[in-house]
Amino acid sequence: MSMIMKMNKSQNLKSIPTGYKQTEVGIIPVDWKVCNIGDLCVIFGRIGFRGYTKADIVSQDQGVLSISPSNIIGGRTSFTHGTYITRQKYEESPEIKIYEDDILLVKTGSTYGKIALVKNLKEDATLNPQVVVFKRLKSPAAFLAYIMQSDIVQNQIEETIVGGAIPTLSQKVVLSYKIPLPAPREQLAIANVLSDTDALIIAIEQLIVKKKAIKTAFIQQLLTGRTRLPQYSKHPDGTIKSYKHTELGLIPVDWIISTIDECANKVGSGKTPTGGSSVYTEAGHPFVRSQNIGWGKLELSDIAYISDSIHKTFPGTELAENDVLLNITGASIGRCALSDFRIAGGNVNQHVCIIRVNSDKLIPKLLVELMNADIGQNQIDSFQAGGNREGLNFSQVRQLRFAIPKSLEEQNTIATILSDMDAELTALERKLAKFRDIKQGMMQQLLTGRIRLPLEQQP
């Protein structure tokens, strides 16, 4: 047995690169050390008699922000919403007054382990009982926040979480977590590189929000005819086209009101095959379920497949390109997307409605935009009892009505403009996902020393 242990030890040593060493947190550079989180900071939380009740909660203008797990999103703090408590309660616990560059940790509840570095705090703030704060930091705040977000600490969190229905982390145990620690200058260099990457991610996120707002404004104007595209706004003699009163309000004089029933050749759905998911195959005919229908796009990462023999038992549910697909039951009711070549020849289940429009009357892509806009969603809501989105039947789908241009050319132009906006948003979202993946990879490499940043000289 001792010989085997010696051999394993020898093999492990051979796998350690020159300039590195084996430690309790893995292989790290020889000039790094291992320490406890508690060596670098102290931790405070709202405990015992300093908790608060509903009686302590006040309006925003009368109180102080009490930071909760919902204020910690994606490793950052968000203060767009929150709970406010009396200033008396705030002053009662000075040790948990929150300041810029404090580090927050969710210690209890379903989102335990979330970490955030406090940034852009523009008001007095404290903590609710689910969150703790790290203060008196002996390392750069950003470096500590990143290492707490990394697998190095998150894995230790998973190993030490206790409790059943309400998972909880012990503050004492958190302080005992082991982390690798480079010299101060290298800590700062690592934090700066990761912060620069975060800045790029934030910039893309903000651009996406801006582009979505622009698209929403375009939708409100173009899909109601309030704003006309210049080439369709005038009569042949150059006079401006007027508006007319309809049951949907004022619309352009050369637009019409049309129901789904009046412009669709087919409204129907499918069913789940006998045996359910047990009959799904690795390949075959795509089987589209409600989770595959996003807002204006197909979500096919988990598309199911059925065999040709099962497909032939569903002759009325075969998909064609440019079918409009609408979720008609469940939490995702109302989501609408356009079928394309990837799922053509497939089938849908009973939760997805196929609307096959007559393209001589309505451009399918325009119907998708109308469905996903307020004008479509408000009609879907109006069919739901008690405000709960439970389900749509085919009769209700057929009753949905929209104002549309008589001119297919104008319909197509509007749909193309909105499609181009969607394509731009999709490209930005892919870019965002790519940068997030890059950041995760950088954290894995930099925070373990697998990649060393160039320094003028090692401190």
C-alpha positions in Angstrom: 0.0 0.0 0.0 2.8 2.4 0.9 4.5 1.7 -2.4 1.2 2.7 -4.3 1.0 5.9 -2.2 4.6 6.7 -3.1 4.0 6.0 -6.8 0.9 8.2 -6.8 2.8 11.0 -5.0 5.6 10.7 -7.6 3.1 10.8 -10.5 1.4 13.9 -9.0 4.8 15.6 -8.6 5.6 14.9 -12.3 2.3 16.5 -13.4 3.1 19.8 -11.5 4.7 22.3 -14.0 8.0 24.0 -13.1 7.4 27.1 -11.0 4.2 25.7 -9.5 3.3 23.8 -6.3 0.5 21.5 -5.1 -1.7 23.1 -2.3 -5.1 22.5 -0.7 -6.7 24.8 -3.3 -4.9 23.1 -6.2 -1.8 23.8 -8.2 -0.7 27.4 -7.9 2.5 29.4 -8.5 5.4 28.8 -6.0 5.4 32.5 -5.1 1.7 32.5 -4.2 0.4 31.5 -0.8 -2.8 30.0 0.6 -4.8 31.9 3.2 -8.3 31.9 4.8 -10.8 34.5 3.7 -10.8 35.5 7.3 -7.2 36.6 7.1 -8.1 39.3 4.7 -11.4 40.7 6.0 -14.1 40.6 8.7 -17.8 39.7 8.1 -20.9 41.3 9.5 -24.6 40.4 9.2 -27.9 41.4 10.7 -28.5 38.9 13.5 -30.5 38.4 16.7 -32.4 41.3 18.2 -31.3 43.6 15.3 -33.5 41.9 12.8 -36.6 43.8 11.7 -40.3 43.2 11.2 -43.0 44.5 8.8 -43.5 47.4 11.3 -40.0 48.7 10.5 -40.7 48.8 6.7 -41.5 52.3 5.4 -41.7 54.1 2.0 -38.6 55.0 0.1 -38.9 58.7 0.9 -39.0 57.9 4.6 -36.4 55.2 5.1 -33.1 53.6 4.2 -32.5 50.9 1.6 -32.2 47.4 3.0 -30.2 45.4 0.5 -31.7 41.9 -0.2 -30.6 39.0 -2.5 -32.7 40.6 -5.3 -30.3 43.6 -5.4 -27.4 41.3 -6.3 -27.5 40.4 -10.0 -24.7 38.8 -12.1 -22.0 39.7 -9.6 -23.1 43.3 -9.4 -25.4 45.4 -7.3 -28.6 46.8 -8.7 -30.5 49.5 -6.8 -33.5 50.0 -9.2 -35.8 48.6 -6.5 -35.7 47.6 -2.9 -37.2 47.5 0.6 -36.8 50.5 2.9 -36.6 50.4 6.7 -36.7 53.2 9.4 -33.6 55.3 9.9 -33.7 54.2 13.6 -33.2 50.6 12.5 -30.4 51.7 10.2 -28.6 53.6 12.9 -29.0 50.7 15.3 -26.5 48.5 13.4 -23.6 50.7 12.3 -21.4 47.7 11.5 -23.7 46.8 8.6 -24.0 50.2 7.1 -23.0 49.7 3.4 -20.5 51.7 1.5 -18.9 51.7 -1.9 -16.5 48.7 -2.5 -18.0 46.6 0.3 -18.4 43.0 -0.7 -21.8 41.3 -0.2 -22.7 37.6 0.1 -26.1 36.0 0.1 -25.8 33.6 3.1 -29.3 32.0 3.2 -32.2 31.1 0.9 -32.3 29.7 -2.6 -29.8 32.1 -4.1 -27.1 31.5 -1.4 -23.5 32.1 -2.6 -24.3 35.1 -4.8 -21.5 37.7 -4.5 -21.4 41.4 -5.4 -19.0 44.3 -5.1 -20.9 47.4 -4.1 -20.8 50.0 -6.9 -22.8 53.2 -7.7 -24.5 53.3 -4.3 -26.1 56.8 -4.1 -28.0 56.5 -0.9 -27.6 55.2 2.7 -28.1 51.4 2.8 -28.0 48.5 5.2 -28.6 44.7 4.9 -31.5 42.4 5.4 -31.0 39.2 7.3 -30.2 37.1 4.2 -27.1 39.1 3.3 -23.7 39.6 5.0 -21.0 42.1 4.2 -17.2 41.8 4.1 -15.3 44.9 5.5 -11.8 46.0 6.6 -10.4 44.4 3.4 -6.6 43.8 3.3 -6.7 43.1 -0.4 -8.1 45.0 -3.4 -11.9 44.8 -3.1 -12.4 43.8 -6.7 -9.8 41.0 -6.4 -11.5 39.5 -3.4 -15.0 39.8 -5.0 -13.7 38.0 -8.1 -12.1 35.2 -6.2 -15.3 34.7 -4.1 -17.3 34.4 -7.3 -14.9 31.9 -8.7 -15.2 28.1 -8.5 -12.4 28.1 -5.8 -14.8 29.6 -3.3 -18.2 28.6 -4.8 -17.2 24.9 -4.6 -16.4 25.4 -0.9 -19.8 27.0 -0.4 -21.5 24.0 -2.0 -19.6 21.7 0.3 -20.5 23.6 3.5 -24.1 24.7 2.9 -26.4 23.4 5.6 -30.2 23.3 6.1 -33.0 21.7 4.1 -35.8 24.0 3.0 -33.8 27.1 3.8 -30.1 26.6 2.9 -27.8 28.6 5.2 -24.1 29.4 5.3 -22.3 29.8 8.6 -20.4 33.1 8.8 -17.6 31.4 10.8 -17.3 28.7 8.1 -17.2 31.3 5.3 -14.2 33.0 6.9 -12.4 29.6 7.0 -12.6 29.1 3.2 -9.1 28.7 1.6 -8.1 30.9 -1.3 -4.8 31.3 -3.4 -3.2 34.7 -2.9 -0.6 36.4 -5.1 1.4 39.4 -4.1 -0.4 42.7 -3.8 0.7 44.1 -7.2 -0.4 40.9 -9.0 -3.8 41.0 -7.1 -4.4 44.5 -8.4 -3.3 43.6 -11.9 -5.7 40.6 -12.0 -8.5 42.8 -10.6 -7.9 45.4 -13.3 -8.0 43.0 -16.2 -11.2 41.4 -15.0 -12.7 44.8 -14.3 -11.9 45.9 -17.8 -13.7 42.8 -19.1 -16.7 43.6 -16.9 -16.7 47.1 -18.3 -17.0 45.7 -21.9 -19.8 43.4 -20.7 -21.7 46.3 -19.1 -21.4 48.4 -22.2 -22.9 45.6 -24.3 -25.7 45.1 -21.8 -26.5 48.8 -21.9 -26.5 48.9 -25.7 -28.9 45.9 -25.8 -31.2 47.7 -23.4 -31.1 50.8 -25.6 -31.7 48.9 -28.8 -34.7 47.1 -27.2 -36.1 50.4 -26.2 -35.7 51.8 -29.7 -37.4 48.7 -31.1 -40.3 49.0 -28.7 -40.8 52.6 -29.7 -40.7 51.6 -33.4 -43.3 48.8 -32.8 -45.7 51.2 -31.0 -45.5 53.6 -33.9 -45.2 51.4 -37.0 -47.6 48.6 -36.0 -50.4 51.1 -35.2 -49.8 53.3 -38.2 -49.2 56.3 -36.0 -45.9 56.8 -37.8 -46.0 56.1 -41.6 -42.9 55.2 -43.5 -42.4 58.1 -46.0 -42.9 56.1 -49.1 -46.4 55.1 -47.9 -47.6 58.3 -46.2 -48.8 60.2 -49.3 -51.4 59.7 -52.0 -50.1 59.7 -55.7 -51.0 63.4 -55.9 -48.7 64.2 -53.0 -51.3 64.8 -50.3 -50.9 63.3 -46.9 -53.0 60.2 -46.2 -55.5 60.7 -43.4 -56.7 58.4 -40.6 -60.0 56.7 -39.9 -61.9 55.6 -36.7 -62.2 51.9 -36.1 -62.9 49.5 -33.2 -59.1 49.5 -32.7 -58.9 53.3 -32.7 -57.4 55.6 -35.3 -55.6 53.8 -38.2 -54.4 55.0 -41.6 -57.2 55.3 -44.2 -55.5 52.7 -46.4 -55.2 50.1 -43.6 -57.8 47.5 -42.7 -58.9 45.5 -39.6 -58.4 41.8 -40.0 -58.9 38.8 -37.7 -56.7 35.7 -37.7 -59.7 33.8 -39.0 -59.9 36.1 -42.1 -56.3 35.7 -43.0 -55.3 32.2 -41.9 -55.7 29.0 -43.9 -55.0 26.9 -40.7 -55.3 27.2 -37.0 -54.5 24.1 -35.0 -52.1 22.3 -32.7 -50.7 18.8 -32.1 -50.4 16.4 -29.2 -47.8 14.6 -27.2 -47.1 11.1 -28.6 -48.1 8.1 -26.5 -45.2 7.4 -24.1 -44.2 11.1 -23.9 -40.5 11.8 -23.7 -39.7 8.1 -23.6 -40.3 7.9 -27.4 -38.1 10.9 -28.2 -35.2 10.0 -30.5 -31.7 11.4 -31.1 -32.6 12.4 -34.6 -35.7 12.4 -36.9 -38.5 14.9 -37.2 -38.2 18.0 -34.9 -40.9 17.9 -32.2 -41.6 21.5 -31.1 -42.8 22.2 -27.5 -43.6 25.5 -25.8 -40.1 25.9 -24.5 -38.9 26.1 -28.1 -40.9 29.2 -28.7 -39.3 32.4 -27.6 -40.3 36.0 -28.1 -39.9 36.3 -31.8 -37.3 33.5 -32.1 -37.0 29.8 -31.9 -35.1 28.3 -28.9 -33.8 25.0 -30.2 -31.1 24.1 -27.8 -33.3 21.3 -26.3 -35.4 20.5 -29.3 -36.8 16.9 -29.2 -37.1 14.5 -32.1 -39.6 11.8 -33.0 -39.4 8.9 -35.4 -40.9 8.9 -38.9 -43.5 6.3 -37.8 -44.8 8.5 -35.0 -44.6 11.6 -37.3 -46.9 9.9 -39.8 -49.6 9.5 -37.1 -49.8 13.3 -36.8 -50.6 14.3 -40.4 -52.4 17.5 -39.3 -49.6 19.0 -37.3 -46.7 19.0 -39.8 -44.8 22.3 -39.9 -44.0 24.3 -42.9 -41.6 27.2 -43.2 -43.2 30.6 -42.2 -45.9 29.0 -40.0 -46.6 31.3 -37.1 -46.2 29.4 -33.8 -48.1 30.6 -30.7 -47.9 29.2 -27.2 -51.5 28.7 -26.1 -51.1 27.2 -22.6 -49.0 27.5 -19.5 -46.6 30.1 -18.1 -45.3 31.0 -21.6 -48.7 31.6 -23.2 -48.6 34.3 -25.8 -45.0 33.8 -26.9 -44.8 33.8 -30.7 -42.2 32.9 -33.3 -41.8 32.0 -36.9 -41.1 28.5 -38.2 -38.1 28.2 -40.4 -36.1 25.5 -42.3 -34.7 24.0 -39.1 -38.1 22.7 -38.0 -40.0 22.4 -41.2 -41.3 18.9 -41.6 -41.5 18.5 -37.8 -44.5 18.6 -35.5 -45.9 20.5 -32.6 -47.4 19.4 -29.3 -50.7 20.5 -27.9 -49.3 23.6 -26.2 -48.2 25.2 -29.5 -50.7 26.5 -32.1 -49.9 26.6 -35.8 -51.2 29.6 -37.6 -50.7 29.2 -41.3 -51.6 32.6 -42.9 -52.5 33.3 -46.4 -49.5 35.2 -47.6 -51.6 37.1 -50.1 -53.3 38.8 -47.2 -50.7 39.0 -44.4 -47.0 38.7 -44.2 -46.2 36.0 -41.5 -43.3 37.9 -40.0 -45.6 40.9 -39.4 -48.1 38.7 -37.6 -45.4 37.5 -35.2 -44.5 41.1 -34.4 -48.1 42.0 -33.9 -48.7 39.0 -31.6 -45.6 39.8 -29.4 -46.5 43.5 -29.2 -48.8 45.0 -26.6 -51.7 45.0 -29.2 -51.5 41.2 -29.3 -50.6 40.5 -25.7 -53.4 42.7 -24.4 -56.0 40.7 -26.4 -54.6 37.4 -25.1 -54.8 38.8 -21.5 -58.5 39.8 -22.2 -59.4 36.1 -22.8 -57.9 35.0 -19.4 -60.2 34.6 -16.5 -59.3 36.5 -13.4 -56.0 37.8 -14.9 -54.4 34.4 -14.8 -52.9 33.3 -18.1 -54.3 29.8 -18.4 -54.9 29.0 -22.0 -56.3 30.0 -25.4 -58.6 27.9 -27.5 -58.7 28.0 -31.3 -61.8 30.1 -31.4 -60.1 32.8 -29.3 -57.0 32.6 -31.5 -59.2 33.1 -34.6 -60.8 36.2 -33.0 -57.5 38.0 -32.5 -57.7 41.1 -34.7 -55.1 43.6 -35.9 -54.8 46.8 -38.0 -52.7 46.0 -41.0 -51.7 47.8 -44.2 -53.7 46.7 -47.3 -50.4 46.9 -49.2 -48.3 43.7 -48.9 -45.4 45.8 -49.9 -45.9 48.1 -46.8 -46.4 45.0 -44.6 -43.2 43.5 -45.9 -41.2 46.8 -45.4 -42.4 47.1 -41.8 -41.6 43.4 -41.1 -38.1 43.8 -42.7 -37.3 46.8 -40.6 -38.3 45.0 -37.4 -36.5 41.8 -38.5 -33.3 43.8 -39.1 -33.6 45.2 -35.5 -34.0 41.6 -34.2 -30.9 40.5 -36.1 -28.9 43.3 -34.6 -30.2 42.4 -31.1 -29.4 38.7 -31.7 -25.8 39.6 -32.8 -25.3 41.7 -29.7 -26.7 39.0 -27.4 -24.3 36.5 -29.0 -21.4 39.0 -28.5 -22.5 39.4 -24.8 -22.5 35.6 -24.3 -19.1 35.3 -25.9 -17.6 38.0 -23.6 -19.2 36.4 -20.5 -17.6 33.1 -21.5 -14.3 34.8 -22.0 -14.5 36.4 -18.6 -15.2 33.0 -17.0 -12.2 31.5 -18.7 -10.0 34.4 -17.6 -11.1 34.0 -14.0 -10.3 30.3 -14.1 -6.8 31.0 -15.5 -5.8 34.2 -13.7 -7.2 33.4 -10.2 -5.3 30.1 -10.1 -2.1 31.5 -11.6 -2.2 29.2 -14.7 -1.8 32.4 -16.7 0.5 35.1 -15.2 0.1 38.7 -16.1 3.3 40.5 -17.2 4.6 42.7 -14.4 7.7 45.0 -14.7 9.2 43.0 -11.9 7.9 40.4 -9.5 7.3 42.1 -6.1 
